[in-house]
């Protein structure tokens, strides 16, 4: 059985394609980039939303940041890294 969060990552992959997904979602996730709680990072927030994860509610601010990061990833690819709060 696929976990809902991981299913959410497949939705990101569908939107970004393999290359942008690898650079914009996979690498930041793998190396735990960002600050604060792991699941508060924008690439993890949208995976939760797309996977309909109910156990981790996210603030409107984090949801907006997640969608913004995803949209910028579509346009700018890895240049979106400049928007990550280190």
MDTraj code that builds the backbone (N, CA, C; nanometers):
import mdtraj as md
import numpy as np

residues = "UNK UNK UNK UNK UNK UNK UNK UNK UNK UNK UNK UNK UNK UNK UNK UNK UNK UNK UNK UNK UNK UNK UNK UNK UNK UNK UNK UNK UNK UNK UNK UNK UNK UNK UNK UNK UNK UNK UNK UNK UNK UNK UNK UNK UNK UNK UNK UNK UNK UNK UNK UNK UNK UNK UNK UNK UNK UNK UNK UNK UNK UNK UNK UNK UNK UNK UNK UNK UNK UNK UNK UNK UNK UNK UNK UNK UNK UNK UNK UNK UNK UNK UNK UNK UNK UNK".split()
xyz = np.array([
    [0.0836, -0.1185, 0.0000],
    [0.0000, 0.0000, 0.0000],
    [0.0882, 0.1250, 0.0000],
    [0.0568, 0.2177, -0.0840],
    [0.1325, 0.3426, -0.0920],
    [0.0867, 0.4377, 0.0179],
    [0.1788, 0.4981, 0.0827],
    [0.1452, 0.5963, 0.1858],
    [0.0952, 0.7235, 0.1182],
    [-0.0014, 0.7911, 0.1789],
    [-0.0589, 0.9110, 0.1167],
    [0.0446, 1.0185, 0.0834],
    [0.1386, 1.0421, 0.1730],
    [0.2402, 1.1447, 0.1472],
    [0.3222, 1.1095, 0.0232],
    [0.3621, 0.9851, 0.0122],
    [0.4419, 0.9423, -0.1031],
    [0.3592, 0.9512, -0.2314],
    [0.2312, 0.9203, -0.2230],
    [0.1431, 0.9379, -0.3385],
    [0.1416, 1.0846, -0.3811],
    [0.1419, 1.1749, -0.2834],
    [0.1481, 1.3180, -0.3135],
    [0.2719, 1.3534, -0.3936],
    [0.3829, 1.2882, -0.3640],
    [0.5052, 1.3123, -0.4423],
    [0.4870, 1.2676, -0.5878],
    [0.4100, 1.1636, -0.6112],
    [0.3873, 1.1217, -0.7509],
    [0.3083, 1.2272, -0.8265],
    [0.2204, 1.2992, -0.7575],
    [0.1454, 1.4080, -0.8213],
    [0.2398, 1.5236, -0.8566],
    [0.3360, 1.5503, -0.7701],
    [0.4364, 1.6522, -0.8006],
    [0.5168, 1.6101, -0.9236],
    [0.5549, 1.4835, -0.9285],
    [0.6296, 1.4304, -1.0422],
    [0.5509, 1.4475, -1.1710],
    [0.4212, 1.4192, -1.1673],
    [0.3358, 1.4368, -1.2851],
    [0.3390, 1.5809, -1.3345],
    [0.3421, 1.6754, -1.2427],
    [0.3400, 1.8170, -1.2801],
    [0.4748, 1.8685, -1.3285],
    [0.5821, 1.8173, -1.2705],
    [0.7149, 1.8727, -1.2983],
    [0.7948, 1.7955, -1.4027],
    [0.7655, 1.6697, -1.4203],
    [0.8513, 1.5867, -1.5038],
    [0.9707, 1.5406, -1.4215],
    [1.0396, 1.4400, -1.4720],
    [1.1450, 1.3747, -1.3936],
    [1.2624, 1.4668, -1.3586],
    [1.3067, 1.5492, -1.4521],
    [1.4247, 1.6323, -1.4249],
    [1.3958, 1.7400, -1.3200],
    [1.2892, 1.8168, -1.3410],
    [1.2573, 1.9223, -1.2439],
    [1.2188, 1.8619, -1.1100],
    [1.1492, 1.7486, -1.1127],
    [1.1132, 1.6834, -0.9868],
    [1.2404, 1.6432, -0.9105],
    [1.3339, 1.5830, -0.9799],
    [1.4585, 1.5395, -0.9156],
    [1.5298, 1.6564, -0.8496],
    [1.5419, 1.7660, -0.9235],
    [1.6170, 1.8799, -0.8708],
    [1.5386, 1.9626, -0.7691],
    [1.4088, 1.9798, -0.7914],
    [1.3307, 2.0716, -0.7080],
    [1.2631, 2.0057, -0.5889],
    [1.2380, 1.8761, -0.5977],
    [1.1710, 1.8044, -0.4895],
    [1.2631, 1.6979, -0.4304],
    [1.3178, 1.6133, -0.5159],
    [1.3968, 1.4997, -0.4691],
    [1.5212, 1.5386, -0.3918],
    [1.6035, 1.6239, -0.4489],
    [1.7292, 1.6617, -0.3833],
    [1.7045, 1.7385, -0.2528],
    [1.6179, 1.8414, -0.2531],
    [1.5936, 1.9086, -0.1241],
    [1.5376, 1.8150, -0.0174],
    [1.4528, 1.7216, -0.0592],
    [1.3953, 1.6265, 0.0359],
    [1.5019, 1.5295, 0.0867],
    [1.5800, 1.4744, -0.0045],
    [1.6835, 1.3783, 0.0312],
    [1.7842, 1.4364, 0.1302],
    [1.8256, 1.5598, 0.1062],
    [1.9285, 1.6224, 0.1903],
    [1.8698, 1.7074, 0.3032],
    [1.7371, 1.6998, 0.3199],
    [1.6685, 1.7687, 0.4295],
    [1.7029, 1.9175, 0.4325],
    [1.6946, 1.9812, 0.3151],
    [1.7192, 2.1244, 0.3069],
    [1.6036, 2.1990, 0.3713],
    [1.6256, 2.3246, 0.3974],
    [1.5237, 2.4083, 0.4589],
    [1.5455, 2.4159, 0.6088],
    [1.4533, 2.4830, 0.6738],
    [1.4638, 2.5003, 0.8181],
    [1.3364, 2.4514, 0.8843],
    [1.3438, 2.4314, 1.0135],
    [1.2256, 2.3900, 1.0880],
    [1.1923, 2.2441, 1.0662],
    [1.0672, 2.2117, 1.0922],
    [1.0186, 2.0749, 1.0793],
    [1.0267, 2.0275, 0.9344],
    [1.0719, 1.9055, 0.9152],
    [1.0884, 1.8474, 0.7815],
    [0.9621, 1.8614, 0.6972],
    [0.8472, 1.8303, 0.7545],
    [0.7221, 1.8323, 0.6794],
    [0.6643, 1.9730, 0.6616],
    [0.7334, 2.0742, 0.7109],
    [0.6922, 2.2118, 0.6875],
    [0.7611, 2.2730, 0.5660],
    [0.8575, 2.2012, 0.5094],
    [0.9240, 2.2508, 0.3889],
    [0.8250, 2.2472, 0.2725],
    [0.8340, 2.3431, 0.1817],
    [0.7303, 2.3578, 0.0782],
    [0.7098, 2.2353, -0.0093],
    [0.8177, 2.1625, -0.0400],
    [0.8047, 2.0432, -0.1245],
    [0.7364, 1.9294, -0.0501],
    [0.7429, 1.9307, 0.0819],
    [0.6750, 1.8294, 0.1622],
    [0.5291, 1.8674, 0.1894],
    [0.5032, 1.9966, 0.2023],
    [0.3662, 2.0435, 0.2262],
    [0.2759, 2.0051, 0.1093],
    [0.3212, 2.0321, -0.0140],
    [0.2347, 1.9980, -0.1275],
    [0.2205, 1.8468, -0.1440],
    [0.3208, 1.7698, -0.1052],
    [0.3055, 1.6237, -0.1081],
    [0.1969, 1.5814, -0.0088],
    [0.1939, 1.6434, 0.1086],
    [0.0876, 1.6153, 0.2047],
    [-0.0497, 1.6530, 0.1486],
    [-0.0574, 1.7689, 0.0858],
    [-0.1856, 1.8149, 0.0316],
    [-0.2337, 1.7214, -0.0787],
    [-0.1476, 1.6925, -0.1738],
    [-0.1873, 1.6048, -0.2851],
    [-0.2188, 1.4632, -0.2380],
    [-0.1518, 1.4191, -0.1327],
    [-0.1773, 1.2863, -0.0784],
    [-0.2914, 1.2831, 0.0223],
    [-0.3495, 1.4008, 0.0471],
    [-0.4613, 1.4148, 0.1409],
    [-0.4279, 1.3625, 0.2807],
    [-0.3064, 1.3956, 0.3247],
    [-0.2619, 1.3579, 0.4591],
    [-0.3409, 1.4406, 0.5604],
    [-0.4086, 1.3734, 0.6511],
    [-0.4914, 1.4398, 0.7520],
    [-0.4190, 1.4587, 0.8856],
    [-0.3136, 1.3832, 0.9081],
    [-0.2465, 1.3846, 1.0382],
    [-0.1531, 1.5033, 1.0583],
    [-0.1230, 1.5779, 0.9516],
    [-0.0334, 1.6935, 0.9619],
    [-0.1009, 1.8145, 0.8996],
    [-0.1835, 1.8845, 0.9737],
    [-0.2426, 2.0059, 0.9156],
    [-0.1343, 2.1128, 0.8984],
    [-0.1458, 2.1899, 0.7911],
    [-0.0486, 2.2963, 0.7630],
    [-0.1197, 2.4308, 0.7656],
    [-0.0481, 2.5309, 0.8124],
    [-0.1043, 2.6660, 0.8171],
    [-0.1254, 2.7176, 0.6747],
    [-0.2118, 2.8153, 0.6629],
    [-0.2360, 2.8773, 0.5318],
    [-0.1062, 2.9321, 0.4736],
    [-0.0209, 2.9851, 0.5593],
    [0.1082, 3.0397, 0.5156],
    [0.1946, 2.9302, 0.4525],
    [0.2029, 2.8138, 0.5157],
    [0.2837, 2.7045, 0.4622],
    [0.2231, 2.6475, 0.3346],
    [0.0911, 2.6404, 0.3294],
    [0.0243, 2.5911, 0.2084],
    [0.0532, 2.6852, 0.0920],
    [0.0409, 2.8154, 0.1157],
    [0.0690, 2.9142, 0.0103],
    [0.2142, 2.9038, -0.0349],
    [0.3060, 2.8894, 0.0604],
    [0.4485, 2.8768, 0.0259],
    [0.4735, 2.7482, -0.0528],
    [0.4042, 2.6413, -0.0181],
    [0.4199, 2.5155, -0.0901],
    [0.3769, 2.5266, -0.2350],
    [0.2601, 2.5852, -0.2567],
    [0.2125, 2.6024, -0.3944],
    [0.3010, 2.6998, -0.4730],
    [0.3468, 2.8038, -0.4066],
    [0.4356, 2.8999, -0.4731],
    [0.5658, 2.8320, -0.5157],
    [0.6218, 2.7519, -0.4273],
    [0.7457, 2.6798, -0.4601],
    [0.7232, 2.5859, -0.5782],
    [0.6117, 2.5153, -0.5785],
    [0.5826, 2.4220, -0.6868],
    [0.5673, 2.4954, -0.8195],
    [0.4957, 2.6066, -0.8187],
    [0.4768, 2.6838, -0.9422],
    [0.6098, 2.7409, -0.9925],
    [0.6919, 2.7916, -0.9021],
    [0.8231, 2.8436, -0.9412],
    [0.9125, 2.7311, -0.9919],
    [0.8987, 2.6125, -0.9359],
    [0.9762, 2.4971, -0.9821],
    [0.9423, 2.4642, -1.1265],
    [0.8157, 2.4767, -1.1625],
    [0.7724, 2.4496, -1.3000],
    [0.8403, 2.5436, -1.3977],
    [0.8563, 2.6684, -1.3567],
    [0.9110, 2.7708, -1.4463],
    [1.0639, 2.7754, -1.4417],
    [1.1193, 2.7744, -1.3235],
    [1.2620, 2.8019, -1.3062],
    [1.3488, 2.6799, -1.2800],
    [1.2886, 2.5643, -1.2553],
    [1.3682, 2.4458, -1.2266],
    [1.4546, 2.4678, -1.1041],
    [1.5790, 2.4193, -1.1064],
    [1.6646, 2.4275, -0.9880],
    [1.6969, 2.5701, -0.9423],
    [1.6711, 2.6684, -1.0261],
    [1.6932, 2.8061, -0.9808],
    [1.6004, 2.8416, -0.8652],
    [1.4969, 2.7610, -0.8462],
    [1.4056, 2.7825, -0.7338],
    [1.4781, 2.7639, -0.6011],
    [1.5920, 2.6969, -0.6028],
    [1.6687, 2.6785, -0.4797],
    [1.6996, 2.8117, -0.4124],
    [1.7088, 2.9172, -0.4894],
    [1.7394, 3.0491, -0.4308],
    [1.6266, 3.0965, -0.3397],
    [1.5098, 3.0324, -0.3461],
    [1.3972, 3.0727, -0.2606],
    [1.3904, 2.9927, -0.1310],
    [1.4785, 2.8942, -0.1156],
    [1.4751, 2.8108, 0.0045],
    [1.5328, 2.8882, 0.1232],
    [1.4619, 2.8848, 0.2346],
    [1.5097, 2.9471, 0.3574],
    [1.6118, 2.8531, 0.4218],
    [1.7364, 2.8890, 0.4144],
    [1.8444, 2.8028, 0.4655],
    [1.8604, 2.8292, 0.6106],
])
top = md.Topology()
chain = top.add_chain()
for i, resn in enumerate(residues, 1):
    res = top.add_residue(resn, chain, resSeq=i)
    for name in ("N", "CA", "C"):
        top.add_atom(name, md.element.get_by_symbol(name[0]), res)
traj = md.Trajectory(xyz[None], top)
